[in-house]
Amino acid sequence: MATAPKTNRPPVPALFKVALAPVQAFFRLEASSGILLALCAVAALAWANSPWGASYSAVFDAPLRLEIVGHGGHFTFRELINDGLMTLFFFVVGMEIKRELSSGELRTFSRALLPLIAALGGMVVPAGLYLAFTRGTPAQGGWAIPMATDIAFAIGCLTLVKARVGHGLVVFLTALAIFDDIGGILVIALFYGTGLHVEWLAVGAGLVAVLWGLNRFYVRNGLAYALVGGALWYAMHHGGIHATLSGVVLGLFIPALPSRPGREVLEELAAYVTALVSRPDDESARGAQLLHIEEALEDIEPPLNRFVHLWHGYVAYGIVPLFALANSGVDVSGMSLSDLLKPLPLGIIVGLFVGKQVGIFLFTFAAVKVGVSPLPAGGSVAQLHGVSVVAGIGFTVALFVGGLAFAGQPALLAEAKLGILTGSLLSAVVGYVLLRYVARPAQAALQTPS
């Protein structure tokens, strides 16, 4: 009877395994990033309204300075997160958009059309409702706040009821949120800049041309993209376009397809391995042989997949929760329920909770009824409504846009945050209840006319 080979590794203590198991299980959950985001938002609210509330502002408003070769700038810890680290968030968003457009659910016009129409309704109606409440007030500049859907929160909410929601509706919501992101990116670029400076924009255009060249010649070195991306951030910052959007531009230029057909690479590898097996083993050449196999396998995996895999965990479990912690701390000690009825928070609440579900549901329903596209596979009308409500969870991008719209106006920004948190909470709770207890799994799906 063969015995297991002995190793010199020390045994892992049983207690350590027991303690680590729940953590490993948490990070395997599809909803874990959304749960972590919610916990950070709650922690920020609790911290800002605790006896140690002054330390919340002290930490995130702490002044910092960065200097490189005699050039530097002053900024706060919150600005470092919002304007610096969030560039990596938008980098991952850009790569996700490109992957969906090149090889995912949005790769054909017919697949992309229904979520595009739904996203259009989910942007136009909330913005219109917000303006109806705030037109003529100092708050009207925040009209884009209720347009966003937070994909981590929304997918996390659907995961809690995944037994009752078909995969088609999950894909539909994901695609819808991606189009929301595209719309939000365009709005930020066009309406929330600081005044354009042509000379710096010309530098940025030159750097975009360099990125095109890196993509054209299939450069896979991450350092090359990081250097050009950093320079593009600097150029956009001085050019008057919000610098975080450089992350989106960079993500769109990462190669999304393999350099060679996978079957061709695998056939070559099969021949190579067969040749290795047929001759005597040479330990001195083993390293070179493994390197050859690794390089061949790299031809199958596009750089975009590798970069998404590398950065997604840091963004989902580090940067975005830190952003939530830094931006969700609203001091409500001097507020009352009547503050929710002020034009700004009420406009956001109505925009997210009412505008999102009405816009998405009606635009999608109309598109299906006229035969533009069928309802997502396995979905019913009631489930479509529930998903439309869940899409009203606007958090990360909504807070980001709020910070841009009301920069230097702390009172309005606090009202905006209150509206975002309330509207998102309403959408999450009501959407969950509808999908869990009201909407039946697809049996009588909406039919298109023949």
ABEGO torsion letter per residue (X at the ends): XBBBBBBABBBBBAAAAAAAAAAAAAAABAAAAAAAAAAAAAAAAAAAABAAAAAAAAAAABBBBBBBGGBBBBBBAAAAAAAAAAAAAAAAAAAAAAAAAAABAAABAAAAAAAAAAAAAAAAAAAAAAAAAABGBAAAAAAAAAABBBAAAAAAAAAAAAAABBAAAAAAAAAAAAAAAAAAAAAAAAAABAEBBAAAAAAAAAAAAAAAAAAAAGBABAAAAAAAAAAAAAAAAAAGBBAAAAAAAAAAABBABBABBAAAAAAAAAAAAAAAAABBBBAAAAAAAAAAAAAAAAAABBAAAAAAAAAAAAAAAAAAAAAAAAAABBBAAABBAAAAABAAAAAAAAAAAAAAAAAAAAAAAAAAAAGABBBBBGBBAAAAAAAAAAAABBBAAAAAAAAAAABGBAAAAAAAAAAAAAAAAAAAAAAAAAAAAABBBBABBBBBBX
